[in-house]
Amino acid sequence: MVKVSFVTADGHKVEAEGAPGQRLLELGQAVGMPLEGTCEGQMACSTCHVVIARAWFDRLAPAVEDEEDMLDLAAGVTRTSRLSCQIVLSAELDGLEVHIPEEARDMQGR
């Protein structure tokens, strides 16, 4: 299993465990994170935008151009922003820390 810490916009930490090969989007949704994923991982929206902790960002495979284009449309983007649908869990990501942007709460009406 791959351990992931989700940090909500209000600073609450939610610990989760996913299987290698599982997408971060699916794990986040399973533990109640406000990650809409409207396009179901097809990189046609930015509703699964997350901010990766700096210590972990460079361990991820680089974003492809289509992902960068979608991130341009997301609110609250930072240098370490990614689409959670494009991050596949692996043993190398065990302990990953992911922050949920404030805008995600607004989209979900939470």
C-alpha positions as CSV (number, residue, x, y, z in Angstrom):
1,M,0.0,0.0,0.0
2,V,1.0,3.6,-0.6
3,K,0.4,6.1,2.2
4,V,-0.8,9.6,1.2
5,S,-1.5,12.5,3.5
6,F,-4.2,14.9,2.2
7,V,-4.2,18.4,3.8
8,T,-7.5,20.2,3.4
9,A,-7.8,23.9,2.8
10,D,-8.5,24.5,6.5
11,G,-5.4,22.5,7.5
12,H,-7.1,19.2,8.5
13,K,-4.9,16.2,7.7
14,V,-6.5,13.0,6.3
15,E,-4.4,9.9,6.0
16,A,-5.1,7.4,3.3
17,E,-3.7,4.3,1.7
18,G,-4.0,3.4,-1.9
19,A,-2.8,0.6,-4.1
20,P,0.2,0.9,-6.5
21,G,-1.3,1.8,-9.9
22,Q,-4.3,3.6,-8.4
23,R,-4.7,7.2,-9.5
24,L,-4.4,9.9,-6.8
25,L,-7.8,11.3,-7.9
26,E,-9.6,8.0,-7.0
27,L,-7.9,7.7,-3.6
28,G,-8.8,11.3,-2.8
29,Q,-12.4,10.8,-3.8
30,A,-12.6,7.6,-1.7
31,V,-11.6,9.5,1.5
32,G,-13.9,12.4,0.8
33,M,-11.6,15.0,-0.7
34,P,-13.5,17.6,-2.8
35,L,-11.9,16.4,-6.0
36,E,-14.6,16.5,-8.6
37,G,-12.8,14.9,-11.6
38,T,-15.6,15.9,-14.0
39,C,-13.8,14.5,-17.1
40,E,-13.0,11.2,-15.3
41,G,-9.2,11.6,-15.9
42,Q,-9.3,12.5,-19.5
43,M,-7.4,15.9,-18.9
44,A,-10.4,17.8,-20.3
45,C,-10.9,19.8,-17.0
46,S,-9.0,21.0,-14.0
47,T,-11.5,20.0,-11.3
48,C,-9.0,17.5,-9.7
49,H,-6.3,20.2,-9.2
50,V,-4.1,19.6,-6.1
51,V,-0.9,21.1,-4.8
52,I,1.9,18.7,-4.1
53,A,4.2,19.4,-1.1
54,R,7.5,20.8,-2.4
55,A,9.5,17.9,-0.9
56,W,7.5,15.5,-3.1
57,F,7.0,17.5,-6.3
58,D,10.3,16.5,-8.1
59,R,9.6,12.8,-7.4
60,L,6.6,12.9,-9.7
61,A,6.9,12.2,-13.4
62,P,6.8,15.6,-15.2
63,A,3.5,16.9,-16.4
64,V,2.8,16.6,-20.1
65,E,1.8,19.6,-22.1
66,D,-1.9,18.8,-22.0
67,E,-1.8,18.7,-18.2
68,E,0.0,22.1,-18.1
69,D,-2.7,23.5,-20.4
70,M,-5.4,22.4,-18.1
71,L,-3.6,23.7,-15.0
72,D,-3.6,27.1,-16.8
73,L,-7.4,27.1,-16.3
74,A,-7.4,26.1,-12.6
75,A,-7.8,28.6,-9.8
76,G,-5.1,29.0,-7.2
77,V,-2.4,27.3,-9.2
78,T,1.1,27.2,-7.7
79,R,4.5,26.0,-9.0
80,T,3.8,22.5,-7.5
81,S,0.2,22.2,-8.8
82,R,-0.8,19.0,-10.6
83,L,-4.0,17.2,-11.8
84,S,-4.6,14.4,-9.4
85,C,-5.9,12.2,-12.2
86,Q,-2.4,12.2,-13.8
87,I,-0.6,11.0,-10.7
88,V,-0.3,7.2,-10.4
89,L,0.6,5.8,-7.0
90,S,3.8,3.8,-6.7
91,A,6.1,2.6,-3.9
92,E,8.3,5.7,-4.6
93,L,5.4,7.9,-3.6
94,D,4.8,6.3,-0.2
95,G,4.3,9.2,2.3
96,L,3.2,11.7,-0.4
97,E,1.7,14.9,1.0
98,V,-1.0,16.6,-1.1
99,H,-2.8,19.9,-0.4
100,I,-6.3,20.6,-1.5
101,P,-6.7,24.2,-2.8
102,E,-9.2,26.5,-1.2
103,E,-11.1,26.7,-4.5
104,A,-11.9,23.0,-4.4
105,R,-14.1,23.6,-1.4
106,D,-15.9,26.3,-3.2
107,M,-16.5,24.2,-6.3
108,Q,-18.2,21.5,-4.2
109,G,-20.2,23.9,-2.1
110,R,-18.6,22.6,1.1
